[in-house]
Amino acid sequence: MTTTDKLLAILSQLPSSIPWTETSDTVYRVAVKGLPDEDIKLGMQRILTRTKFRPTPSEVLLNVAIAKYGDAQPHMVTQDISEAIRLGLDPNKLHPTVVLVLRKTGGLRAWRVEPPLKGQQLADVISEVLLVRLTDYMNEQ
């Protein structure tokens, strides 16, 4: 049994209002296609320890991305950017996820007075950036 098969077996058993079908199997299989087994295992562990219900395919990928690149919370990203501004650091020397969040939100100039995004809006941008990083990584493989 492959790591992907194990992931799908687990997903099929998680509670969901949508029944597990062959189509479900195919959709999730396509979503994780190209991911190394180790990344799938880390994502699977994160899903098993943090979810009550079957995640969507994009949530599965987000769990893999967070396991791979770290759980960048909005307050952590805001703190890193604020420190970079305060210390005059080169923003490109920050964590790659923070660099991409900066690019997506207008750069350091947009953050100088007050963060352009906060709370859930910033969390959504961080999730998007993590998925982009994972997708880029998958395309490089």
N, C-alpha and C positions, 0 to 999 in steps of 0.2 A: 504494500500500500504506500503510495507516494505521500509526501507532505501535503500536497494540494488535496489529495483524497481524504486525508485525516482532517484537514481544515473543513472541507465540505461535509464530512460526517458530523463534525461538531456543530457546524452551522445548521444542519438539517434538524438537529435535536433541540436547538434553542427555541424558546417560545416566540411565536409570531402570529399575527392575525392572517398572514398569507401562508397557505399550505406550501410545503416543499414539493417541487415537481422537477421533472427533467429539465424544464426551461430554467428553473432556479439554479439547478446544478450548473448548467451551461453558462448562465450569466455570471455567476461567481467565479467559475473556472476561467472565463475570459478576463475578468477583472484582475486576477492575480497572475495571469500568464506572464512569464518572463521574470517573475520575482524569484530570487534565490531561496532555497529551502530554509536557510537560517533566518531570513527576513520574515518568511511566512510563519515560522515557529515563534518568533518574537511577537509578531502581531497576534497570533493565536493565543499566546499567554496573556497578552494585554486584554484581548476580548473576553477571555474566560474569567479574568479577575476584575473586570470593570463593567461588564454589561449584564443586564437582566434579560434582554430580548435580542433576537437575531438582528444584527446590524445590517444596513444596506450595503451593497457592494462598495460604494464610495466611503462608507464608514469603516469597512474592513481595510481599505487602502489607507485611510487616515490613521487607523490604529497601527498599521505596519509602519507608516511614515513617522509617527510619534515614537514608536519603539526604536526606529533606526536613527532619527535625527534629534530626538529629545522633545520633551513636552514644554514648548515655549509658551508660557502663559502670558497674557497681556501685560500684567504688572512687571514681569521679568523683561519683556521686550522694551517696555516704556523706560524701565530703570537703565537698561544697557544704552539706549539711545540718549537719555538724559545725561548719563555719565560721559558719553562720547562728546556731547556738546559742551559740557562743563569743562572737560579736560582738553578739548580741542583735538581729539583723536581722529585719525583717518577712519571714516565710516567703513571703508572696505576691509579694515582689520577686525571688524566685529564678526560675530558668529554668522555663518552664511545665511541662516534663516533670518536673522535680524537685518542683514544687508538687503535681502530680497523684500522684506517688509518695508524697509525705508524706501526702496525704489518704487514700490507699489503705492506708497502713501505720500509721495512728493519730495522725498529726500530730507536731509537735515534742515533745510530752510523752513520746510513746513512744520517741523517739530520744535523750532527755536522758542517760541512763546508758550505754546500749549500743544499737546498731542492732537493731531487732526482726527484721530479715531480713538475711541475708548471702549471698554467693556466688550459687549457682544460683537460690535462692528469690527473691533481690532481682532478679536478671537476668530472671526470669520476670515479675515485677511490672512492671519497666521495659518489657519487650516488650509486655505487655498495655496499658500506658499509651500507648505509641507507636501501637499499633493503634487504640486509642480515639480518640486525637488525629486520626489519619488518617481514621477513619470519620466523626468529627464534621465534619472538613473536607469530606469527600465529600458529606455530607448538606447542608452549607451551600451547595454549588455549585448 
